[in-house]
């Protein structure tokens, strides 16, 4: 035996010279194949359980090894060599540390002992008491193993065995994606998986768990005799996903267990069968396909109900009273080239409430909008063509809204172009719109917004005062185009002048079934509208004490003839008219193309902007609009009563104002209102506020609208809503929301919940309620429980709790 001792030995050896001692480092890192990487731990299959072991590559043939130790001991009798005392071996990007490393050349085995630590190229760290490895690196044995990866996942085992490079078995293994507590490292993590054996198959890239349990805070909550998952080197792998469960009065208790089938790297199939104790078996299938220049998906669900009559609730809803129910949802997006995109997003349901009853395919509660679109965008061009189908989902017996009343749009096309060269020193642009639609039934409602038959609202071709028509049955086609020119000029004393003008033309072809209120007969019509105008602004700035202020009076005049055929043409896209500070200086305040503002109008107002040091930014607008000549288009009602209570129907409009306050420190306030021009009574008011107060984040909104007898609305809208979240600790938070109907003096909706969030776990319990007067849902009280475990996936439990709580509304 020969002992070499020195204050610190350091050897740098080539590949051949390291045959004996070099194996100490190489074998330790390769024998178990414990290499992890960030990419390997990211899996695309949702909710798949997974952590694994990746077999490491062989070292390069020209790799150099560096050995540091206090002593080198050569035992010629036993053909063994040992590095003793603070051993460090560096080889091909890997590091081995131990108190003693011994290589048995006769038996071709290596043992590292005492505080063994291995760090691979990715930064993954393996610690153990002892490591035994054969010379060919294929079979190894580790005692008291712990592995910490760069992606903050950890597992440990009392011992581990690698067999012929094919499998690695961890005995009494533990896995978690939670970081250990800094103050109490011995404390159990939030969650961990314990298994009698964890077997990693390096050929199949699968991890098998035997006699496994999931523990929360050291307490077992679920037991699995056996389950498997792909190892983290696999981005997509077929297998079962986490199940979800719940209870609903009409459905019974239910359980859904999805299966993810990775058919190829670019397409997959998810089968999600569900069993409902009261309604039977539901099949939910989703296909996803990614192509070179786009992707698409198709999802289908259906059930043959055992007890469809349970969905009947007299006076409220009964669309679910049928044997077979289901639906289809598909979407896609394809990039034809750098300018053009083609896609679709469509949902078709067997009835109005299937998606809400089974929480599938759609989250909408009032209407589903399906579309096929073609879009082109360049520097100065924009083109968009859409075909639209609207499926009504509301099912209130008081609102008899038949599907046939809803228009089918085939298609609507928008195009705009901005000319590159200036014209007379200004900018010229063109925008166009083509709309073609049809509906089977006339969409007519009474003052309360309840659908009625045409015979109930029209007498001898005249619309009754308490009825409004939102759309006529038949075909409607319109082509509109508008050329606009504008230029900004700086005048004396910093004044800004912007002359502008536009020329608009509309061509109609109408083939509709009813002629009401003298509406133009079927056939072709043309409407033109020229306009010229001038806008004047005088921005006055002041600064001082680290603050700046802008005062800007604004006046705008638009001169044009009266609106041609005002109120005598169908109005399909200009029924929404909200006059406030944001639309005060719009040249045409109608929201769509079917109505066009005419006559000479003057808009005046005052803008204010202040930056008060580092404290806040304040913006404000106040103004009024005047019809100074010609016919006031907003005083001419069409079949939908657009403009009747807009605040613009008189020659002197209501006063509109708005103000925002933004501190930049989490406090924001926005208020806007419309005030009667005669006595400044509030006709409409909106208020929104958000703020962060220490650990509490809160927001509130308020809406007030005065009663509007002109359109049959005899009651005012007066509601307030608020939501808040309190971060009690770094991980726990409480949240809630409430909506109160001040006019009705009752609670409209409410919700409360508690949630836990950290680096490895997301958990929440939430209860929500919508009062019967504000929904057509049969059950409006819901309890939702969600759980997400990082790297393992998540599940949810949802349940109706209406029958468990008071029905007093």
Secondary structure, 3 states (H helix, E strand, C coil): CEEEEEEEEEEEECCCCCCCCHHHHHHHHHCCCCECCHHHHCCCCCCCCCCCCECCCCCCCCCCEEEEEEEEEEECCCCEEEEEEEEEEEECCEEEEEEEEEEECCCCEEEEEEEEEEECCCCCEEEEEEEEEECCCCCEEEEEEEEECCCCCEEEEEEEEEECCCEEEEEEEEEECCCCCCCCCCCCCCEEEEEEEEEEECCCCEEEEEEEEEEECCEEEEEEEEEEEECCCCCCCCEECCCEEEEECCCEEEEEEEEEEEEECCEEEEEEEEEECCCEEEEEEEEEEEECCEEEEEEEEEEECCCHHHHCECCCECCCCCCEEEEEEEEEEEECCCCEEEEEEEEEECCCCHHHHHCCCCCCCCEEEEEEEEEEECCCEEEEEEEEEEEECCCCCCCCCCHHHCCEEEEEEEEEEECCCCECCEEEEEEEEEEEEEECCCEEEECCCCECCHHHHEECCEECCCEEEEECCEEEEEEEEEEEEEEEEECHHHEEEEEEEEEEEEEEEEEECCCCCCCCCCEEEEEEEEEEEEEEEEEEEEEECCEEEEEEEEEEEEEECCCCCCCCCCCCCCCCCCCCCCCCCCCCCCCCCCCCCCCEEEEEEEEEEEEECCCEEEEEEEEEEEEEECCCHHHCCCCCCCCCCCCCCCCECCEEEEEEEECCCCCEEEEEEEECCCCCCEEEEEEEEEEEECCEEEEEEEEEECCEHHHCECCCEEEEEEEEEEECCCCEEEEEEEEEECCCCEEEEEEEEEEEECCCEEEEEEEEEECHHHCCCCCCEEEEEEEEECCCEEEEEEEECHHHCCCCC
